[in-house]
Amino acid sequence: MNREPQATNALLMARRQAAIPRGVGHSHQIFIARGENAEIWDVEGRRFIDFAGGIAVLNTGHRHPAVIEAVKNQLDRYTHTCFQVLAYEPYVELAERLNAKAPGNFAKKTLFLTTGAEAVENAIKIARSHTGRPGVIAFGGGYHGRTLMTLGLTGKVVPYKVGFGPFPAEVFHARFPSKLHGVGVDEAIASIEHIFKNDIEASRVAAIIIEPVQGEGGFNVAPPELMQRLRALCDQHGILLIADEVQTGAGRTGTWFAVEHSGVAPDLITMAKSMAGGFPISAVVGRAEVMDAPAPGGLGGTYAGSPLACAAALAVLDAFEKENLLERSRIVGEHLAKGLTRIAAKHRCVAEVRGLGAMVAMELCKNGDPTRPDADLTKALTVEAAKRGLVLLSCGTYGNVIRILVPLTASDALLDEGLAIIAASMNAVAGS
């Protein structure tokens, strides 16, 4: 009797290599079989602690019971109509609730889409439609997606932009502040003024787009002063301010939107990732008069605002309220920052521990010199941690930053177990 060979990570990876393009990268050679809250088990039965959270998608953890129940209930009613053909209440209710959560004492409206890149793409469309201007200013180190427009906005070449140009015109990049690397708020604002003098006049700029905390760029936090000065600059020149909250939104930083820490109200906010607990949906939330600029038919998408994803997103909002997850985000962030700081005290290779709320990172360098990023050590650390049962991700312009995006629902005991693995892995790859 012939039996199929038992699934292993190696066998499945071989099938993956034969069937799927190499451009779809992999951080780990692991195939998941089951996930529960902040833990996963692979096809070989090994348990892992998940400090990646599907790249900031699982703030409420794998298979949150309320999310699963909401989606099952929705499955029994209807799964798809295309909202532009036959409308449904969950889309409207979700828009109402996000409008109420977004900062700013003005009327708001919300558009739903499917991916973060799609949200950013539509935010630019809306900004151009409202202002009648073409130009957009983004920031070096920023990441906004993999479509051609969002790649144009993205301020990191490898691996995202290599071989895919030319990119859309009239997109310019300013400097993002980094105290560690000697760039202050004054330098960042001066770089925008430089763009106005050398590349495009302010009167032709539709929007400035910024991540309140850079995701792929290395968890660099935008100082409140920067956000406040950007708001003033935009108001001065009739430019719209867009906060890209695809990675920071849905409570990751201790407030529903990270921009709330600055006291600034953007004109448009994009979000996706954790807003539906693992189901694909994204949003653009903004000033009602700005959102209404495109004519009927100018916005939408076949799968945009899927009924299943809307149901999941409503359940996520309920879970945040019932389980006090915003407060939990702040507690998790403090716990992680203290743990990483203890590790940093023992290793000169740690240039900095930084973050906002539960969006925490550790930058690695060579011989204690922050001007010498150590991508090799960073990669070695993620590999060693995986061997010990912890899923970690790297990021940063130079690939030398360890980022933690553990579900907010993880217990303190699980956080400590993960931090202990990081400490042991650092000892193994960097020396104690």
C-alpha positions in Angstrom: 0.0 0.0 0.0 1.5 3.3 -1.1 1.3 6.2 1.3 1.9 9.8 0.7 5.1 11.0 2.5 4.4 12.9 5.7 4.4 16.6 5.2 7.6 18.3 6.4 8.9 21.8 6.1 11.6 20.7 3.7 9.2 18.8 1.4 6.7 21.6 1.3 9.4 24.2 0.7 10.7 22.1 -2.2 7.2 22.1 -3.7 7.0 25.9 -3.0 10.2 26.5 -4.9 9.0 24.6 -7.9 5.5 26.2 -8.1 5.9 29.8 -6.8 8.1 32.6 -8.1 11.3 33.4 -6.2 10.2 37.0 -5.9 7.9 35.9 -3.2 10.4 35.8 -0.4 10.4 33.9 2.9 11.7 34.9 6.3 11.5 31.4 7.7 11.5 27.9 6.2 8.4 27.0 8.3 4.9 25.9 7.2 2.2 26.5 9.8 -0.4 23.8 10.6 -2.2 25.6 13.4 -2.2 29.0 15.2 -3.7 30.0 18.6 -3.4 33.5 20.0 0.4 34.1 20.1 1.5 30.6 19.3 1.8 28.5 16.2 2.6 24.9 15.5 4.3 23.8 12.2 3.5 20.8 10.1 6.1 18.8 12.0 4.4 19.5 15.3 6.9 22.0 16.6 5.6 24.9 18.7 6.7 28.5 18.1 6.0 31.8 19.9 4.9 34.3 17.3 6.6 37.7 17.6 5.8 38.5 14.0 2.0 38.6 14.1 1.8 38.1 10.3 3.6 41.5 10.0 1.3 43.4 12.3 -1.9 41.7 11.2 -2.7 39.8 14.4 -3.0 42.4 17.1 -5.9 40.3 18.4 -4.0 37.1 17.9 -4.5 34.0 15.8 -8.1 33.0 15.6 -9.6 35.3 18.2 -12.8 33.7 19.3 -15.0 36.8 18.7 -13.6 37.3 15.2 -14.1 33.6 14.2 -17.7 33.7 15.5 -18.5 36.9 13.7 -17.1 35.5 10.4 -19.0 32.2 10.8 -22.2 34.1 11.4 -21.6 36.2 8.3 -21.0 33.1 6.3 -24.5 31.9 7.0 -26.0 35.1 5.5 -24.0 36.1 2.4 -20.3 36.3 1.4 -20.2 38.7 -1.5 -22.3 41.1 -3.5 -19.8 43.9 -4.5 -20.8 46.8 -2.3 -21.3 49.0 -5.4 -23.9 46.6 -6.7 -25.8 45.6 -3.6 -25.0 47.4 -0.3 -24.8 45.8 3.1 -25.0 47.2 6.6 -21.7 45.9 8.1 -19.8 48.2 5.6 -21.8 51.2 6.8 -21.5 50.4 10.5 -17.8 49.9 10.2 -17.4 53.2 8.4 -19.4 54.9 11.1 -17.3 53.5 13.9 -14.0 54.4 12.3 -15.2 57.9 11.5 -15.9 58.3 15.2 -12.5 57.0 16.2 -10.4 59.1 13.8 -8.9 62.3 15.3 -10.1 65.7 14.2 -13.1 67.9 15.0 -14.7 67.7 11.6 -17.0 65.4 9.6 -15.4 62.3 8.2 -16.1 59.5 5.7 -14.5 56.1 5.1 -13.8 54.1 2.0 -13.0 50.3 2.3 -10.6 48.4 0.0 -8.7 45.2 0.3 -5.0 45.8 0.9 -2.8 48.4 2.5 -1.2 49.4 -0.9 -4.7 49.8 -2.4 -5.6 52.1 0.5 -2.5 54.3 0.0 -3.1 54.3 -3.8 -6.6 55.6 -3.3 -5.6 58.1 -0.7 -3.3 59.7 -3.4 -6.1 59.6 -5.9 -8.4 61.3 -3.5 -5.8 63.9 -2.6 -5.1 64.7 -6.3 -8.8 64.9 -7.0 -9.5 67.3 -4.2 -6.6 69.6 -4.7 -6.2 69.4 -8.5 -2.5 69.1 -7.9 -0.1 66.2 -8.9 2.8 66.3 -6.5 3.3 64.0 -3.5 6.1 64.2 -0.8 7.0 61.0 1.1 9.9 60.2 3.3 13.2 58.3 2.9 12.9 54.9 4.7 9.1 54.9 4.3 7.2 51.9 3.0 3.8 52.3 1.4 3.2 49.1 -0.7 4.1 47.2 -3.8 2.0 48.7 -6.6 3.8 51.1 -8.9 2.4 54.2 -7.2 3.1 53.0 -3.7 6.6 51.8 -4.8 7.2 55.3 -6.0 6.3 56.6 -2.6 8.4 53.9 -0.8 11.8 55.2 0.3 13.7 51.9 0.3 15.1 50.4 -2.9 16.2 46.8 -2.0 14.3 44.6 -2.3 11.1 46.5 -3.2 12.0 48.7 -6.1 14.8 46.9 -7.8 14.0 46.3 -11.5 10.5 47.7 -11.4 10.9 51.3 -12.6 10.1 53.8 -14.0 7.9 54.9 -11.2 5.1 57.5 -11.3 6.4 61.1 -11.7 6.1 64.0 -9.3 6.9 62.0 -6.2 9.7 63.4 -3.9 11.3 62.2 -0.7 12.2 64.2 2.4 14.4 63.1 5.3 12.9 61.3 8.2 14.2 62.2 11.7 16.5 59.8 13.5 18.3 61.0 16.6 20.6 57.9 16.5 21.8 58.9 13.0 21.9 62.7 13.5 18.8 63.8 11.7 16.5 66.1 13.6 13.1 67.7 13.0 14.7 70.9 11.7 16.7 68.9 9.1 13.5 67.0 8.1 11.5 70.2 7.6 14.4 71.8 5.8 14.5 68.9 3.3 10.9 69.6 2.4 11.7 73.3 1.9 14.6 72.1 -0.3 12.1 70.1 -2.4 9.9 73.2 -2.7 12.9 75.2 -4.0 14.6 72.6 -6.2 12.0 70.1 -7.4 8.4 71.2 -7.3 6.6 74.4 -6.0 4.5 74.0 -3.0 1.4 75.1 -4.9 1.6 72.0 -7.0 1.9 69.5 -4.1 -1.3 67.6 -3.4 -0.1 65.7 -0.3 2.6 64.8 2.2 2.4 61.2 3.3 4.1 59.9 6.4 4.1 56.8 8.6 3.8 58.0 12.3 6.2 55.1 13.0 8.1 53.7 10.0 7.4 50.0 9.6 9.8 48.5 7.1 12.1 51.5 7.6 13.0 50.3 11.1 10.4 51.4 13.6 11.6 55.0 13.5 9.1 57.1 15.5 8.1 60.5 14.1 8.5 63.0 16.9 5.3 64.9 17.8 7.0 68.1 16.9 7.5 66.8 13.3 3.8 65.9 12.9 2.8 69.3 14.3 5.2 71.2 12.0 4.0 69.1 9.0 0.4 70.0 9.9 1.3 73.7 9.9 3.3 73.5 6.7 0.4 71.7 5.0 -2.1 74.3 6.2 0.2 77.1 5.0 0.4 75.7 1.4 -3.0 74.1 1.0 -1.4 70.6 1.1 -3.2 67.5 2.5 -1.5 65.5 5.3 -1.9 61.7 4.9 -1.0 59.4 7.8 -0.2 55.9 6.6 -1.3 53.8 9.5 -1.4 50.5 7.7 1.1 49.0 10.2 0.6 51.3 13.1 -3.2 51.4 13.2 -5.7 49.2 15.0 -4.1 49.8 18.4 -0.5 48.7 17.9 1.0 51.8 19.5 -1.4 52.2 22.5 -3.9 54.4 20.7 -6.2 53.3 17.9 -4.2 55.5 15.5 -0.5 56.2 16.2 -0.9 59.8 15.0 -3.0 60.4 18.1 0.2 60.6 20.2 1.1 63.8 18.4 -2.2 65.6 18.9 -2.4 66.1 15.1 -5.4 65.4 12.9 -4.4 64.4 9.4 -6.7 65.0 6.4 -6.6 61.4 5.4 -5.6 58.2 7.2 -4.9 54.8 5.6 -5.1 51.5 7.5 -5.3 47.8 6.9 -3.4 44.9 8.5 -4.8 44.3 12.0 -8.1 46.0 11.6 -9.9 42.7 10.8 -7.8 40.2 12.7 -6.3 38.4 9.7 -9.1 39.0 7.1 -8.2 41.2 4.1 -9.6 44.7 4.3 -8.2 48.2 4.2 -9.5 51.7 4.7 -9.1 55.4 3.9 -10.6 57.6 6.6 -10.7 61.3 6.0 -12.3 64.7 5.9 -15.8 64.4 4.4 -15.3 67.1 1.8 -11.9 65.6 0.8 -13.3 62.1 0.6 -16.2 63.3 -1.6 -13.9 64.8 -4.2 -13.9 61.9 -6.7 -17.1 61.5 -8.7 -19.4 58.4 -8.4 -17.6 55.4 -9.8 -14.1 56.9 -9.2 -13.6 54.8 -6.1 -14.3 51.1 -5.2 -13.3 47.6 -6.1 -14.9 44.2 -6.7 -13.8 42.8 -3.3 -13.5 46.1 -1.5 -15.0 46.0 1.9 -15.8 42.3 1.8 -18.8 41.4 4.1 -16.7 38.7 5.8 -13.9 41.2 6.5 -16.3 43.9 7.7 -17.8 41.4 10.1 -14.3 40.5 11.3 -13.3 44.2 11.7 -16.4 45.0 13.8 -15.5 42.1 16.0 -12.0 43.4 16.4 -13.3 46.8 17.5 -15.6 45.1 20.0 -12.6 43.0 21.3 -10.5 46.1 21.8 -13.3 47.7 23.9 -14.2 44.6 25.9 -10.6 43.4 26.6 -9.1 46.9 27.1 -6.5 46.2 24.4 -5.3 49.7 24.0 -4.1 49.7 27.6 -2.8 46.2 27.1 -0.8 47.5 24.1 1.0 50.1 26.3 1.7 47.4 28.9 3.1 45.0 26.3 5.3 47.8 24.9 6.8 48.6 28.3 7.4 45.0 29.0 9.2 44.4 25.7 11.2 47.6 25.9 12.5 46.7 29.3 13.4 43.2 28.2 15.2 44.4 25.1 17.0 47.1 27.1 18.3 44.5 29.5 19.7 42.5 26.5 21.2 45.7 25.1 23.1 46.4 28.3 25.0 43.1 27.7 25.8 43.6 24.0 27.7 46.5 22.4 26.1 45.5 19.0 22.8 46.9 20.1 22.8 50.5 18.9 19.3 51.4 20.2 16.0 50.0 21.5 13.1 52.1 20.4 9.4 52.1 19.5 6.0 53.4 20.4 3.5 51.3 22.4 3.8 47.6 21.4 5.7 48.5 18.2 9.2 47.8 19.6 12.5 47.3 17.8 16.2 46.8 18.4 18.8 48.1 16.0 22.1 46.1 15.6 25.5 47.5 14.5 29.1 46.5 14.4 31.4 47.1 17.3 29.0 49.5 18.9 29.2 51.9 16.0 25.6 52.9 14.8 27.1 54.1 11.5 28.0 50.4 10.7 24.7 48.5 10.4 25.0 44.7 10.9 22.5 43.0 8.7 24.4 39.7 8.9 24.1 39.6 12.7 20.4 40.5 12.4 19.7 37.7 10.0 21.7 35.2 12.2 19.6 36.3 15.2 16.3 35.6 13.5 17.6 32.2 12.3 18.9 31.2 15.8 15.7 32.4 17.4 13.6 30.2 15.1 15.7 27.2 16.0 14.8 27.9 19.6 11.1 28.3 18.9 10.6 32.0 18.3 9.4 33.7 15.1 11.2 37.1 14.6 11.3 39.6 11.8 13.9 42.0 10.6 13.4 45.4 9.0 15.2 48.7 8.4 16.8 50.4 5.4 20.0 48.3 6.0 18.2 45.2 7.2 19.7 45.6 10.7 16.7 46.0 12.9 14.8 43.4 14.9 11.1 44.3 15.2 8.5 42.8 17.5 4.8 42.7 16.5 3.6 40.1 19.0 -0.2 39.9 19.4 -1.5 42.2 22.2 -3.4 39.3 23.6 -0.2 37.4 24.5 0.3 36.7 28.2 3.2 38.2 30.2 4.6 34.7 30.6 4.7 34.2 26.8 6.4 37.6 26.4 9.0 36.6 29.0 9.6 33.3 27.2 10.1 35.0 23.9 12.5 37.6 25.4 14.5 34.8 27.0 14.9 33.2 23.6 16.1 36.5 22.2 18.6 36.8 25.0 19.9 33.2 24.5 20.0 33.7 20.8 22.0 36.9 21.1 24.5 35.1 23.4 24.8 32.4 20.7 25.3 34.6 17.7 27.0 37.7 19.2 28.8 36.3 22.2 27.9 36.8 25.8 
